[in-house]
Amino acid sequence: MTTGTDSLPTAADQIKAAGALLAILTAHAALPAPSARLQLAVTGHPTDPVWGVELVLYDGLDLFEQWRDALGLDPTSVDHKHSYGSTTAWLTATGAVHGVPVGLLGFYDLPEPATTWE
């Protein structure tokens, strides 16, 4: 990771992730628009994080699955979470696209409040 004089990451460190995000959105321009951002990702080397891409969807499981499939993220990487007492739940999937860590996050509503922590 490139750093400035005070050991902070520089904007140049984000170029590879920004290019991957542009390529992802260009290749899948017909899919519903996710909320997209660049973020530091820990990839097995916690002392050397790299910039990755996070895509977030708020409109249901079908949109999450469309994006998961389009990105080629392994279905076995999907994890399900929810909060106790809430009807909000979410799925996550991670992988690499164009050599950059990618996280996909999809929120949806449960029919009833969750009765356990997960």
Number of C-alpha atoms within 10 A of each C-alpha: 13 11 12 9 6 6 9 10 15 12 10 11 14 19 13 16 25 18 13 21 23 11 14 16 14 10 12 13 10 8 12 13 14 19 11 14 13 17 17 15 19 14 14 8 9 9 8 11 14 20 22 25 24 21 19 19 21 15 14 15 15 11 18 26 18 12 22 23 12 13 19 11 20 12 12 7 12 15 12 13 13 21 15 14 12 15 15 17 19 20 21 18 20 19 16 15 19 14 11 20 21 24 20 23 22 24 21 18 16 13 8 10 15 16 12 10 10 10
